[in-house]
Amino acid sequence: MPIYEYECTKCHSQIEALQNFSDKPLAKCEHCSGKLQKLISHSAFHLKGSGWYVTDYAGEPGKSSNSSEKKAETSKKETKKTEKKADKASE
């Protein structure tokens, strides 16, 4: 259940209320019976770990994040060079 914050328009006191999504918003201040206004607050949601934009896609344009494919291509080229050198040495 989310916690909602309210502020009284009359006495400016702030309260927090644990409510279901289906509950009606609070309307009256418990201190002075003034009108309550729902506040918008910052969430505590924080993304961590790999797989997000900053770690995977924020690099320079044109550079791919598929480093394993690049490594495979490089190792294939190195293998071909080694084979050519071995063929020349046997001649």
C-alpha positions in Angstrom: 0.0 0.0 0.0 1.3 3.4 -0.9 1.9 6.2 1.6 0.3 9.5 0.6 1.2 12.9 1.9 -1.3 15.7 2.6 -1.0 19.3 3.6 -3.7 21.4 5.3 -4.4 24.6 3.4 -5.4 26.3 6.7 -2.8 25.4 9.3 -0.1 24.0 6.9 0.4 20.9 8.9 1.6 17.8 6.9 0.4 14.3 7.5 1.1 10.9 5.9 -1.6 8.3 5.3 -1.2 4.7 4.4 -4.0 4.0 1.9 -5.1 1.6 -0.8 -5.4 2.7 -4.4 -9.2 2.4 -4.1 -9.5 4.5 -1.0 -10.9 8.0 -1.3 -8.4 10.9 -0.7 -8.5 12.5 2.8 -10.4 15.7 2.8 -10.4 17.2 6.4 -7.4 18.1 8.6 -7.5 16.2 11.9 -5.9 19.3 13.7 -8.1 22.2 12.6 -10.7 20.7 10.2 -9.2 22.6 7.3 -9.1 21.3 3.7 -6.3 18.8 2.9 -4.4 18.9 -0.4 -2.5 15.9 -1.7 1.2 16.5 -2.1 3.4 15.0 -4.8 6.6 13.6 -3.4 9.7 12.0 -4.8 9.7 8.2 -5.0 12.3 6.0 -3.5 12.6 4.0 -6.7 16.2 3.6 -7.9 17.5 1.4 -10.7 20.8 -0.5 -10.2 22.7 -3.1 -12.0 23.6 -3.7 -15.7 21.2 -3.6 -18.5 20.1 0.0 -18.3 20.6 2.9 -20.7 23.6 4.4 -18.9 25.6 1.1 -19.0 24.6 -0.2 -22.4 23.4 2.5 -24.8 25.0 5.7 -23.6 28.3 5.2 -25.5 29.4 6.9 -28.6 27.2 6.5 -31.7 28.3 3.8 -34.0 29.9 1.7 -31.3 28.1 -1.5 -30.7 27.6 -3.0 -27.2 28.1 -6.5 -28.8 31.7 -6.9 -27.7 31.4 -10.7 -27.8 30.7 -10.6 -31.5 33.8 -8.4 -32.1 36.0 -10.7 -30.0 34.8 -13.7 -32.1 35.6 -11.9 -35.3 39.0 -10.9 -34.1 39.8 -14.5 -32.9 38.8 -15.8 -36.4 41.1 -13.4 -38.1 44.0 -14.3 -35.8 43.4 -18.0 -36.4 43.6 -17.4 -40.2 46.8 -15.5 -39.9 48.3 -18.3 -37.8 47.3 -20.9 -40.3 48.8 -18.9 -43.2 52.1 -18.6 -41.2 52.1 -22.4 -40.6 51.5 -23.1 -44.3 54.4 -20.8 -45.3 56.7 -22.5 -42.8 55.9 -26.0 -44.1 56.8 -25.0 -47.7 
